[in-house]
């Protein structure tokens, strides 16, 4: 355990996280029967904001965002670094209303999985190869046409700090076929909230939203390589965190 970790706060946070998510999921599933997608997403943001606030109180772990002004008008495709569970919560607050690509097993969790379905997530079988890519493209086109953003974790699984793997091609393909932009999102959450660890470290997670990448007329693999290079270069841990801003 790292010397600066917060064991008691981490335990308190984890207990709250699990209880709050289960109880809120029951309410969420019932409420979604009478709400359109934007209303459902607004409720998902409430869930996320509460978790991030409790994380700040119990573990002294906050975040700051750089480059929010770079988010383009309209709805596009965000590729986000995946290194902990933090970003799976924070994405609801960081980005415009969206659906995200996730492994289908998450939709099998009682209540929580039902809530994920109500948010119209694109659930794929990660072991299906080309079939999974096809599902992302076809469902992604439908969601984009309906006005929603798409969020993809292109590494497909959480990676330890400083490490990465080959990015999946589905986001770049979707952008090339729909004329949408790729918006890269980098962060260093894995330094504070380990992917397989219970203890959280105090500090400030740095989130950086990058310049949009135009996929028009370009090979998807070239676009993918550019996005990966930018995200990995900006996901490094800064030596001295800047002061946190207030989150309302």
FENMO-V220418 format. One record per residue. N is the residue number from 1. RES is the residue in one small letter. PHI is phi in whole degrees, 0 to 359 (NA if undefined). NEAR is the number of other ideal C-beta (glycine too) atoms within 8 Angstrom. Layout:
n=N res=RES phi=PHI near=NEAR
n=N res=RES phi=PHI near=NEAR
//
This chain:
n=1 res=x phi=NA near=5
n=2 res=x phi=296 near=6
n=3 res=x phi=296 near=4
n=4 res=x phi=260 near=6
n=5 res=x phi=288 near=10
n=6 res=x phi=247 near=13
n=7 res=x phi=296 near=8
n=8 res=x phi=293 near=6
n=9 res=x phi=296 near=11
n=10 res=x phi=295 near=14
n=11 res=x phi=295 near=9
n=12 res=x phi=298 near=9
n=13 res=x phi=296 near=13
n=14 res=x phi=298 near=9
n=15 res=x phi=298 near=8
n=16 res=x phi=296 near=10
n=17 res=x phi=305 near=10
n=18 res=x phi=293 near=8
n=19 res=x phi=293 near=8
n=20 res=x phi=300 near=12
n=21 res=x phi=296 near=11
n=22 res=x phi=294 near=10
n=23 res=x phi=294 near=8
n=24 res=x phi=294 near=9
n=25 res=x phi=298 near=12
n=26 res=x phi=297 near=9
n=27 res=x phi=299 near=8
n=28 res=x phi=299 near=14
n=29 res=x phi=298 near=12
n=30 res=x phi=292 near=7
n=31 res=x phi=297 near=10
n=32 res=x phi=292 near=11
n=33 res=x phi=292 near=6
n=34 res=x phi=238 near=4
n=35 res=x phi=246 near=9
n=36 res=x phi=286 near=5
n=37 res=x phi=302 near=11
n=38 res=x phi=298 near=7
n=39 res=x phi=293 near=8
n=40 res=x phi=297 near=14
n=41 res=x phi=294 near=12
n=42 res=x phi=299 near=8
n=43 res=x phi=293 near=12
n=44 res=x phi=297 near=12
n=45 res=x phi=293 near=10
n=46 res=x phi=299 near=8
n=47 res=x phi=305 near=13
n=48 res=x phi=292 near=13
n=49 res=x phi=298 near=10
n=50 res=x phi=296 near=9
n=51 res=x phi=298 near=12
n=52 res=x phi=294 near=13
n=53 res=x phi=292 near=9
n=54 res=x phi=293 near=12
n=55 res=x phi=299 near=13
n=56 res=x phi=293 near=11
n=57 res=x phi=289 near=6
n=58 res=x phi=274 near=12
n=59 res=x phi=240 near=13
n=60 res=x phi=54 near=9
n=61 res=x phi=247 near=14
n=62 res=x phi=241 near=11
n=63 res=x phi=211 near=14
n=64 res=x phi=221 near=11
n=65 res=x phi=241 near=9
n=66 res=x phi=244 near=8
n=67 res=x phi=87 near=9
n=68 res=x phi=300 near=7
n=69 res=x phi=291 near=4
n=70 res=x phi=279 near=10
n=71 res=x phi=297 near=8
n=72 res=x phi=283 near=8
n=73 res=x phi=294 near=2
n=74 res=x phi=88 near=5
n=75 res=x phi=236 near=10
n=76 res=x phi=221 near=13
n=77 res=x phi=238 near=16
n=78 res=x phi=260 near=14
n=79 res=x phi=255 near=14
n=80 res=x phi=241 near=12
n=81 res=x phi=301 near=12
n=82 res=x phi=234 near=11
n=83 res=x phi=224 near=14
n=84 res=x phi=202 near=11
n=85 res=x phi=278 near=8
n=86 res=x phi=302 near=12
n=87 res=x phi=291 near=14
n=88 res=x phi=290 near=6
n=89 res=x phi=273 near=10
n=90 res=x phi=293 near=14
n=91 res=x phi=304 near=13
n=92 res=x phi=295 near=11
n=93 res=x phi=266 near=10
n=94 res=x phi=284 near=9
n=95 res=x phi=236 near=11
n=96 res=x phi=299 near=6
n=97 res=x phi=312 near=7
n=98 res=x phi=208 near=13
n=99 res=x phi=246 near=12
n=100 res=x phi=230 near=11
n=101 res=x phi=267 near=13
n=102 res=x phi=213 near=11
n=103 res=x phi=287 near=8
n=104 res=x phi=297 near=9
n=105 res=x phi=301 near=5
n=106 res=x phi=294 near=11
n=107 res=x phi=282 near=12
n=108 res=x phi=271 near=6
n=109 res=x phi=288 near=8
n=110 res=x phi=306 near=5
n=111 res=x phi=65 near=10
n=112 res=x phi=298 near=11
n=113 res=x phi=296 near=11
n=114 res=x phi=295 near=11
n=115 res=x phi=295 near=13
n=116 res=x phi=300 near=13
n=117 res=x phi=296 near=10
n=118 res=x phi=295 near=10
n=119 res=x phi=272 near=11
n=120 res=x phi=61 near=9
n=121 res=x phi=297 near=11
n=122 res=x phi=266 near=14
n=123 res=x phi=265 near=10
n=124 res=x phi=232 near=12
n=125 res=x phi=272 near=8
n=126 res=x phi=297 near=7
n=127 res=x phi=271 near=5
n=128 res=x phi=273 near=9
n=129 res=x phi=62 near=6
n=130 res=x phi=303 near=6
n=131 res=x phi=296 near=8
n=132 res=x phi=296 near=13
n=133 res=x phi=299 near=12
n=134 res=x phi=299 near=8
n=135 res=x phi=297 near=11
n=136 res=x phi=297 near=15
n=137 res=x phi=296 near=12
n=138 res=x phi=292 near=8
n=139 res=x phi=290 near=9
n=140 res=x phi=297 near=15
n=141 res=x phi=300 near=11
n=142 res=x phi=295 near=8
n=143 res=x phi=293 near=12
n=144 res=x phi=297 near=14
n=145 res=x phi=297 near=6
n=146 res=x phi=271 near=7
n=147 res=x phi=99 near=5
n=148 res=x phi=262 near=12
n=149 res=x phi=284 near=12
n=150 res=x phi=241 near=18
n=151 res=x phi=245 near=13
n=152 res=x phi=232 near=14
n=153 res=x phi=264 near=12
n=154 res=x phi=292 near=13
n=155 res=x phi=284 near=12
n=156 res=x phi=81 near=8
n=157 res=x phi=203 near=6
n=158 res=x phi=288 near=9
n=159 res=x phi=248 near=11
n=160 res=x phi=298 near=8
n=161 res=x phi=306 near=8
n=162 res=x phi=83 near=4
n=163 res=x phi=241 near=6
n=164 res=x phi=207 near=7
n=165 res=x phi=214 near=8
n=166 res=x phi=302 near=3
n=167 res=x phi=286 near=12
n=168 res=x phi=295 near=10
n=169 res=x phi=269 near=10
n=170 res=x phi=299 near=14
n=171 res=x phi=296 near=17
n=172 res=x phi=294 near=14
n=173 res=x phi=296 near=11
n=174 res=x phi=298 near=16
n=175 res=x phi=295 near=17
n=176 res=x phi=296 near=11
n=177 res=x phi=275 near=8
n=178 res=x phi=247 near=9
n=179 res=x phi=77 near=6
n=180 res=x phi=274 near=12
n=181 res=x phi=268 near=11
n=182 res=x phi=263 near=16
n=183 res=x phi=248 near=15
n=184 res=x phi=281 near=14
n=185 res=x phi=231 near=15
n=186 res=x phi=250 near=14
n=187 res=x phi=194 near=15
n=188 res=x phi=237 near=14
n=189 res=x phi=298 near=13
n=190 res=x phi=296 near=13
n=191 res=x phi=287 near=8
n=192 res=x phi=252 near=13
n=193 res=x phi=236 near=13
n=194 res=x phi=300 near=8
n=195 res=x phi=295 near=11
n=196 res=x phi=235 near=3
n=197 res=x phi=251 near=6
n=198 res=x phi=272 near=5
n=199 res=x phi=281 near=11
n=200 res=x phi=258 near=13
n=201 res=x phi=259 near=13
n=202 res=x phi=289 near=9
n=203 res=x phi=152 near=10
n=204 res=x phi=230 near=11
n=205 res=x phi=287 near=15
n=206 res=x phi=263 near=12
n=207 res=x phi=251 near=13
n=208 res=x phi=234 near=11
n=209 res=x phi=265 near=13
n=210 res=x phi=269 near=14
n=211 res=x phi=297 near=7
n=212 res=x phi=301 near=10
n=213 res=x phi=250 near=14
n=214 res=x phi=275 near=6
n=215 res=x phi=265 near=13
n=216 res=x phi=299 near=6
n=217 res=x phi=72 near=2
n=218 res=x phi=244 near=9
n=219 res=x phi=289 near=5
n=220 res=x phi=305 near=12
n=221 res=x phi=292 near=8
n=222 res=x phi=293 near=8
n=223 res=x phi=297 near=15
n=224 res=x phi=299 near=13
n=225 res=x phi=296 near=8
n=226 res=x phi=295 near=9
n=227 res=x phi=296 near=16
n=228 res=x phi=295 near=11
n=229 res=x phi=300 near=8
n=230 res=x phi=291 near=13
n=231 res=x phi=299 near=15
n=232 res=x phi=293 near=10
n=233 res=x phi=293 near=8
n=234 res=x phi=255 near=10
n=235 res=x phi=259 near=10
n=236 res=x phi=285 near=7
n=237 res=x phi=278 near=6
n=238 res=x phi=289 near=8
n=239 res=x phi=293 near=3
n=240 res=x phi=224 near=4
n=241 res=x phi=297 near=7
n=242 res=x phi=279 near=8
n=243 res=x phi=299 near=5
n=244 res=x phi=284 near=8
n=245 res=x phi=263 near=5
n=246 res=x phi=281 near=4
n=247 res=x phi=243 near=10
n=248 res=x phi=267 near=2
//
